[in-house]
Amino acid sequence: MACPVLETERLFLREWRDPDVDAFIIMAADPLVMEFFPETYSEERTRRFVDRIRECWAERGYGLWAVERKDIAGFIGYVGLWPATFSAHFTPAVEVGWRLAADQWGHGYATEAARAALAHGFDSLGLDENVPEGHSLRPHVLYRINRKG
């Protein structure tokens, strides 16, 4: 399945382009951006990750969109839906993932793009939910959102 273009008030969520990869290599090497990851990514690891993103779209019909600001027409990171396939009592599942360049933080871009990705997941892909109120995981790591909000 091809990666559909989603449009929000300020953003385009679109297929990855080759120039995005160079910008993403810089982002993935930034210690601030990667603060909550075990380590920064090398150029090779970043390129492999982009390959996995493209494969996910082809295999599953969803994945991580390249995010572009309309006002500057430039790549600022990614937001999208990603398969959670690690071993846990709630997997397999689909999670919302994002990573934006540090200078793009604090403007609500991740939230805006995530809402569009979730709407696509619920409305176009038929996903049902994403941890209900009262679940022990809700305040920690995993959050669920259902179609009804």
Disulfide bonds with the S-S distance in Angstrom:
none
